Amino acid sequence: MSARGAAACAFLLASTVALAQSPRVLRLEGGAAQIRQKERTARAAGVFGGLWRVEGPRLASLASAAFTWAGDSATAAQGIVAAAWRPTVESAWHTEGGVTASAFGVYALGRGGNRSAYARERVVLDDGGFWAGGAAGHTTRDGRSWHSTVVDVGAFLRSGGLETSVAFARLRTNDWPLMQASGIFLETDAAAHDLDDVTLAMRYARGALALDASHTWRGGARKTLARQTAFLWSAAYELSPRYAVIVGGGRQLADAVRGVPDAMVASAVLRVVLFPWRADAAERATARSSARVEQTAEGAVLVVRVAVNDSARVEVAGSFSGWEPVPLQRTSEGWEARVPLGPGTHRVAVRLGGGPWRAPRNLGKVRDEFGGEAGIVVVP
């Protein structure tokens, strides 16, 4: 499925990564944006959204809604329902899918709308993985209907707090008004446009900060004339477990599957977490946890420390233990685990009171769709 959202509001939702997740999260977002469609005057816009997310060890689901008001055809309302599932907690196979519905246009959103659905199979390994999937969309605009499909494959690699991915997508659509409005034309008469997208994306997360950037190269295929590029970026900073600020900008290429026009977008959004009302036990444990690698005569040793009281049930696990908890010892400052490590990249996480796994505070981190989080350590 295309990495671009169903409208400017979808881009904002996609770039607001939950920096402090819990098994259930309800959050609201609001802010301002500037949207400029191709060969049109830039418009100031208001952006409002909400998200409800439920995470479990094998199943994660979310429902979100967003509204962007720009006073012209960039105005849009959108709803998304999506889920991810894996057969077992340790399974490398993740199945993802979802549906979206949107309405857009001027004067009470009267111009048209879009419905789309996607499915993807993902294989997640310790240091990365790959995926394959597809999507289909149906757009109505000014009383006419258009159909689009896309298939995509990609791979990602993790190193410390950095995740890099590359994807290839082939889009086919008969939505020629959207294509022509975006500067894409057919060389000769044909039933549909074919487009090839190559996207390079990077994400860096450490502590309260998350940075995302992507660059897409688009070319035409089968008599379609197109040569375009687009760069998108976002930065999210967690002010507290309840508040975060997200800024972003760049160009989104036209996405016919979701009826999204080509546009330049800049935005600033405030996110407020309504539920849970305060940081849960896992977050409090993460704030007082640390991990480091010590070199001893016997080799490298991972040392994890968690500063909590005697009665707390603390667990430490990682790829080095097959995600089985390792024993901890009580110290004057809390709990400590010492684990021998071989060369390579290892994932480590802390859990308090049976809550979700969290990365030690001082490590770069990676997250999955199921509420889990792990820190990264590298032994040369």
N, C-alpha and C positions, 0 to 999 in steps of 0.2 A: 504494500500500500504506500502511496505517496507520503513523504514526510511533511508536506505542507498541510495546513488545516483547512477546514471547510469555509473559513472566511478570516478576516483579520482577527476576530475574536477567537477562532480556533488556534491561530498562531500564538496568541497570548496564553491560552490554556496549555498548549504544548510546551511552552517555554517556562511555565511556572512549576518547577519540580518541587515536590514536598520535601523540604530539608529535614523536617522532624516528623516522621511518620509514626503512627500507632496502629494497632489492629483495626480501629475504626476512626475515621477522620471526616469531619464536616467542616468545610472552609468556604469563605466568601472572598471575592476579589473585586476590586473596583479601581478605576484609574482613568487616565487620559491617553489618547493616541492621536497620531496624525497619519492619515491614509491618503495616498495619491495614486490613483489608477492611471494607466498609460494614457497620455495625451489629455489628462483632465487636471483641474485645479486641485491642489491639496486641500483636504478637509480635516478639521479638528473633529475628534470623535470621543464619545464617552464609552467606556468598556465596563461591563458588569458580568460577573459569573459566580457560579457556585459548584461545589464538587462534594460528593459523598463517596467514600471509598471504604471497602471492607476487605481486610487481608487475613488470610489463613495460611497454614503450612502447605496446602495443596491447591487452594483456589483463592484467587483475588478478583474482585469485581469493583466497578465504579460506574457512577452515573453523574453526568455533569450537564449544566445548562449555561449558556452565555448569550449576551445581547450586546451588540455594537450599534451605536447610533451615530451616523455620520451625515445625515440629512440628504443622502443620495443613494445610488444603488449599492454602495458599500455597506449600508445598513443591513444587519442580519441578526437573526435569532437562530440558535442551534441547540440541539440536545444530542448527547452521546451516551450509549450504554455499551460497556465492554467488559470482557472477562479474560483471565488467563488461568490455565489449569495444567498441573503436572501429575503423573500417576502416583509418584511417591515423593517424599521430601528430598531424597537424594537424586531423583531422576534428572538426567540432562535434557530430556525432551519436554518442551513447553508448548502448549497449544493455546493460541490467542485468537480472539475474534470479537467483532463488535458491529454495531449499526449506528448510523447517524441520520438525523433529519434536520433540515434547515429551511428557513423562509427568508427571502431577501427582496429588496426593492424599496421604492419610495411610497409614501402615503399608506401607512398601516401594512407595510410589507406586502403590497399587492402585486408585485411584478412576477413572482415565481417562487420556486423552492427546489429542494434537492433531497433525494434519499440515496443512501449508499450503505454498503456492507463490506466487511473485509474478513479474511481468515489468514492465519500465518502459523507455520510450524517453525519452532526455534530450538536449536541445540546449544546448550550452555555448558561450556567447559570451564576449568579453573582459570585459565588466562584469556578466555574469549569464547568464540562460538560463531555460528552462522545461522541463516534463516532463509526461508522461501515462502512466498505467499501471493495473494492476489486480492483484488477488490473490483467491485462493479458499482456504477452509479447511474441514476436516472434524474435528469434535470428538466424542469418545466420553466419556461420563460416567455412571457408575452403570448401565452396560448399555444406554444409549440413545445415539443418534447425532444430530448437529446439523450443519447446513451453512450456510456464510456466504460472501458475496462482497463485494468492494469495488472501486470504480473511483475514481481520484483524478487531479487535474490540479493543477499548481502552477507557480510562477515564483520565481526568486531574483535578487538584485541584490547586487553586491559594491562596496564602497567602502573603500579602505584595508584594514585588517585586519578589517573588519566585513562579514559576509554576512547578508542578511535574506531570508527566504522566506515566501511565503504559499501555502496549499494548500487545496483543497476536495475532500472525499471523500464519496461516497454508499455507505453500508453497507446490505446487506440480509441478514437472518439469521432463521432459525426457532428459534434457541436462546433460547426464552423464559425458561427458568430462570436463565440468566446475566443476561438483561435485567432480570427482576424483582428479582434479588438486587442489581442496581445502581440500582434505583429507576426503571426504565423499564417502562411498561405500554402495552397496547393499549387504545384507546378502545372498539373493537368487535372482534368476532371477525374474525381475519384470518390468512392463512397465514404471514405473516412480519412482522418489524419492519423499518422503513426509518428510517435515521438520516442526518443531514447534519452533517458536521464541517467547521469552518473553523479552520485552525491558522496562527498567526503565530509564526515562529521566528527567533531571532537567534543568531549565533555571532561571537565576537571572539577572534582569535588573534594574539599578539605575543610573540616570544621563547619562553620556557618556559611561558607561561600560555595557557590556552584556556578560554573561558567560553561556555556554551550555555544558552539559555532558550527555552521555547516556551509558548504559551497557546492552548488549544483551546476553541472554543465549539461545543456540540452541541445540535442541535434535532431533534425527531421529525418524521417525514413519513408520509403515508398512514395516518392514524389512530393513529400511535405518539405517546405522551405522553412527551416528554423535553425538559428545558431544563437543561443542565449546563455547567459550565466546569471547566477543569483547568489548572494551571500546574506546569511541571517545570523544574528548573534543575540544572546541574552545573558544577563548576570543576575543572580538571585542571592540576597544576603539575609540571613535570619537574624533579626533584631532580638528576638526572644523565642521561646517555644510557641508563642501564640502569634507573633507578628513577623512578617517578612516583606522586603521590598524587592521588586523585580523590574528591571529596565531592559529594553531590547530594541532591535531595529534591523532594517535591511530590506531586501526584495524577496517577495514570494512570487514564484512563477505561477502561471495559470494552471489550475488543477481541475480538469474537466470531470473527473470522477465525482468531485464534490461541488462542482459549479463555482469554483473560486476564480476571480479574475486576477490578472497580473497587477501587482500593486507594490508600492514602497510603503513601509510601515515603520513608525517609531512609537514607543509606548513606555509608560511608567505606571506600575500597578502596585497597590498595597494589598497584601493578603492577610486575612484574619482567620485564625483557626477557632471555630466555635466549639468544637468537641474533639478531643477532651478539653475541658476548661483549663487544665493545668498540665504541666509535663508529667508523663506517667513514670512509673518506677524505672522502666528501661532507660528513659532519657536521663533520669537522675543518676543512674549507674554509669551511663556512658560519659556524663560530664566529669565523673571522678575515676575514670579508668585510663590506663596507658599501657602501651606495649613497646618493647624494644628488643633488639637482637644483641646478645652478648657473645663474644668470642672467648671460648675456654680451651683448655688443652685437649679436651675431647671433641671439640667442634663447636658449631653454632648452637646457641640455646635461646629460645624465645621466652622472654619474661613478661608476663601480664600481671598487672596490679590493679585491684579494684578497691577503692576506699569506701566501704559501707560497714554497717554494724554487724555484730556477731550473729544476730538472728536472721539476717538476710540469706536467701538461697541463691547463691551465685554459681553460674556455670560458664566455663570457657571451652570453646570447641573451634574446629577449623578443618581445612582440607587435609592437614597433617594427621588428623585423628579420624578421618572419615565422618566428620561432624558428630562424633560421639564425644560427650563431655569428658574433659580430663580432670584429674584430681587437683584440688586447690589446698593450700595450707594457710592457716590463720597467722597473720603477722600483727605487729603493733599498729599498723595503719589500715588494716583491712584484710584482704585475701590476695594470695599470690599463686600463680601457676608457672612452672618451669618445664618447657618442652624442648627436647633436642630437635633440631631441624637439619635437613640435608640441603644441598644447593638447589636453587630454583625460586619460583614465586609461590608464596603461600598466602592463604586467606585465614583470618582469625576474627572471632566475634565473641561478644560477652552477652550473657542473658541473666536477668535478675527476676526471680519469682515466677519463672515459667513464661515470661513475656517474649516479645520478638527479639531476635538476635540483632545486636548493634555493634558497630565497629568501635574499637578503642578511640578515644577522643583525638589522640595525636597522630592518627594514621590517615592516609588517603583511603577513600572508601568506595565500594561498589554496592549497588542495590539491585534487587530483583523485583519482579512484579508481585511478589507474595508478602511484602512487608519486611523481608529479611535484608540485612545489611552486613557487610564484612569489611574489615580493614586488610590492607595489602602490605606484606613484608617480603623483601627480596634478600636471599642469601647468595652471595657470589659463588 
